[in-house]
Amino acid sequence: MRMYDLIMKKRNGENLSADEISFMIEGYTKNEIPDYQMSAILMAIYFQGMNDEETLALTMAMANSGDMLDLSAIKGIKVDKHSTGGVGDKTSLALTPMVAACGIKVAKMSGRGLGHTGGTIDKLESFPGFSTGITTNQFMEQVNRIGVAIMGQTMDMAPADKKLYALRDVTATVDNMSLIASSIMSKKLASGADAIVLDVKTGSGAFMKNEKDAFALAKEMVSIGNGAGRNTIAVISDMDQPLGNAIGNSLEVIEAVETLKGRGPEDFQLLVFTLGAYMLIAGGKAKDMAEADKMLHQVIADGSALNKFADFIEAQGGDRDYVYNTDKLVKADISEEILSTKGGYISHIACDEIGICSLILGGGRETKESRIDLAVGLVLHKKKGDFVEIGESLATIHANDKEKLNAAKERFLNAYEFTAEAVIEEPFIKGVLIN
């Protein structure tokens, strides 16, 4: 088998076999196939596309290129959740203890953030002493004991994806649905869960700005997951404005805890209850949405979801008292209201710009070496559709540097657009794909 022949075959619009794709990925991972040949076939794939069988074969080849986490020592069905990301996305913090309190086993691997805010691990480190640096055995023991654990991505999972993504990034081949879907799903499949619930975002703060593209990506990923024998469900949700009200690490932790107390923002509560319900169904704990919704509301009402979160924080070295007393979490030195310079109904919020405001304050990373300020960020008081008077507070900004505060504040005000007419509310959950 020669790489030259595979390049020509795909260039001419023919389909590659699973063996050919496996040869290509294995050879590239082992540095036996040079970048220039892989670049050529990526460009051929970009223009010619891949069918469902090719996409599944590519995903499985990348998943099998490194370590595969074996979760068989964990009793019961293991359900994972993955989000395509966005501004204010603190979903895992509230969702995982909720479903764990309902009896679903959640064994999750997460990473640090690179961009406007920290990742799940960064946010969890708002709790003093908390660590995701646990061994695989500790990870599985903890899931068996309390139902949930989150560890850092210490294993060498899907190394082919890392190499391919770096190459795609410099060869203008990122924007291809099969390549995007296989990149995401190779890591999910390597993580070992029995069922996967995907939260695919769409809007100005999402990777998929266009709703049609978000549905296409969701369809690809569901097809891959089910084709690999994993029960896979995708929820398409709105990211045309920040999720919830808090943007920033410790601020998002506080909002997640409030949600576990039944006091979360409406959109965030809707998302975690929707994703949670599908996780309960996928894990065999509920037969339908009505039963799942009732179970989730019960663990919020009786406090077991909040207690599960405290158990989880304590199990990984954190101080559980901070869960019940979030005033103890790190705070910024400066907090200031951002007052609107315009009046009317909020017609548009440039969601990605709000994320950049958090980055300017120090709440995210511009490079892997950047140090995150866990205390800084924003809490929104007004969102799309709300009516605002001139001089009314749009948000509270939390900062540790006056110069950064002023730069973020100016950018924040430019992210809001207003209209004299009332704005028609669009559905937050855009759709659900099951098979």
Secondary structure as the mmCIF struct_conf table of DSSP 4:
data_model
#
loop_
_struct_conf.conf_type_id
_struct_conf.id
_struct_conf.beg_label_comp_id
_struct_conf.beg_label_asym_id
_struct_conf.beg_label_seq_id
_struct_conf.end_label_comp_id
_struct_conf.end_label_asym_id
_struct_conf.end_label_seq_id
HELX_RH_AL_P HELX_RH_AL_P1 MET A 3 ARG A 11
TURN_TY1_P TURN_TY1_P1 ASN A 12 GLY A 13
HELX_LH_PP_P HELX_LH_PP_P1 GLU A 14 SER A 17
HELX_RH_AL_P HELX_RH_AL_P2 ALA A 18 THR A 29
TURN_TY1_P TURN_TY1_P2 LYS A 30 ASN A 31
BEND BEND1 ILE A 33 ILE A 33
HELX_RH_AL_P HELX_RH_AL_P3 ASP A 35 GLN A 48
HELX_RH_AL_P HELX_RH_AL_P4 ASP A 52 ALA A 63
TURN_TY1_P TURN_TY1_P3 ASN A 64 SER A 65
BEND BEND2 GLY A 66 GLY A 66
TURN_TY1_P TURN_TY1_P4 SER A 72 ALA A 73
BEND BEND3 ILE A 74 ILE A 74
BEND BEND4 GLY A 76 GLY A 76
STRN STRN1 LYS A 78 LYS A 78
STRN STRN2 VAL A 79 SER A 83
TURN_TY1_P TURN_TY1_P5 VAL A 87 GLY A 88
HELX_RH_AL_P HELX_RH_AL_P5 THR A 91 ALA A 101
TURN_TY1_P TURN_TY1_P6 CYS A 102 GLY A 103
STRN STRN3 LYS A 105 LYS A 105
STRN STRN4 VAL A 106 SER A 110
STRN STRN5 GLY A 115 GLY A 115
BEND BEND5 HIS A 116 THR A 117
HELX_RH_AL_P HELX_RH_AL_P6 THR A 120 LEU A 124
TURN_TY1_P TURN_TY1_P7 GLU A 125 SER A 126
BEND BEND6 PHE A 127 PHE A 127
TURN_TY1_P TURN_TY1_P8 PRO A 128 GLY A 129
HELX_RH_AL_P HELX_RH_AL_P7 THR A 136 ILE A 146
BEND BEND7 GLY A 147 GLY A 147
STRN STRN6 VAL A 148 GLY A 152
BEND BEND8 MET A 155 MET A 155
HELX_RH_AL_P HELX_RH_AL_P8 PRO A 159 VAL A 170
TURN_TY1_P TURN_TY1_P9 THR A 171 ALA A 172
HELX_RH_AL_P HELX_RH_AL_P9 MET A 177 ALA A 190
TURN_TY1_P TURN_TY1_P10 SER A 191 GLY A 192
BEND BEND9 ASP A 194 ASP A 194
STRN STRN7 ALA A 195 THR A 202
BEND BEND10 GLY A 203 GLY A 203
TURN_TY1_P TURN_TY1_P11 SER A 204 GLY A 205
BEND BEND11 ALA A 206 PHE A 207
BEND BEND12 ASN A 210 ASN A 210
HELX_RH_AL_P HELX_RH_AL_P10 GLU A 211 GLY A 227
TURN_TY1_P TURN_TY1_P12 ALA A 228 GLY A 229
STRN STRN8 ASN A 231 ASP A 238
BEND BEND13 ASP A 240 GLN A 241
BEND BEND14 LEU A 243 ASN A 245
STRN STRN9 ALA A 246 ILE A 247
BEND BEND15 GLY A 248 GLY A 248
HELX_RH_AL_P HELX_RH_AL_P11 ASN A 249 LEU A 260
TURN_TY1_P TURN_TY1_P13 LYS A 261 GLY A 262
HELX_RH_AL_P HELX_RH_AL_P12 GLU A 266 ALA A 282
TURN_TY1_P TURN_TY1_P14 GLY A 283 GLY A 284
BEND BEND16 LYS A 285 LYS A 285
BEND BEND17 LYS A 287 ASP A 288
HELX_RH_AL_P HELX_RH_AL_P13 MET A 289 ALA A 301
TURN_TY1_P TURN_TY1_P15 ASP A 302 ASP A 302
BEND BEND18 GLY A 303 GLY A 303
HELX_RH_AL_P HELX_RH_AL_P14 SER A 304 ALA A 315
TURN_TY1_P TURN_TY1_P16 GLN A 316 GLY A 317
TURN_TY1_P TURN_TY1_P17 ARG A 320 ARG A 320
HELX_RH_AL_P HELX_RH_AL_P15 ASP A 321 TYR A 324
HELX_RH_3T_P HELX_RH_3T_P1 THR A 326 LYS A 328
BEND BEND19 LEU A 329 LEU A 329
BEND BEND20 ASP A 333 ASP A 333
STRN STRN10 ILE A 334 LEU A 339
BEND BEND21 THR A 341 LYS A 342
STRN STRN11 GLY A 344 ILE A 349
HELX_RH_AL_P HELX_RH_AL_P16 CYS A 351 LEU A 361
TURN_TY1_P TURN_TY1_P18 GLY A 362 GLY A 362
BEND BEND22 GLY A 363 GLY A 364
STRN STRN12 ARG A 365 ARG A 365
BEND BEND23 GLU A 366 THR A 367
TURN_TY1_P TURN_TY1_P19 LYS A 368 GLU A 369
HELX_LH_PP_P HELX_LH_PP_P2 SER A 370 ILE A 372
TURN_TY1_P TURN_TY1_P20 LEU A 374 ALA A 375
STRN STRN13 GLY A 377 LEU A 380
BEND BEND24 HIS A 381 HIS A 381
TURN_TY1_P TURN_TY1_P21 LYS A 384 GLY A 385
STRN STRN14 PHE A 387 VAL A 388
TURN_TY1_P TURN_TY1_P22 ILE A 390 GLY A 391
STRN STRN15 SER A 393 ALA A 399
BEND BEND25 ASN A 400 ASN A 400
HELX_RH_AL_P HELX_RH_AL_P17 LYS A 402 ASN A 414
TURN_TY1_P TURN_TY1_P23 ALA A 415 ALA A 415
STRN STRN16 TYR A 416 THR A 419
BEND BEND26 ALA A 420 GLU A 421
HELX_LH_PP_P HELX_LH_PP_P3 ALA A 422 PRO A 427
BEND BEND27 PHE A 428 PHE A 428
STRN STRN17 ILE A 429 LEU A 433
#
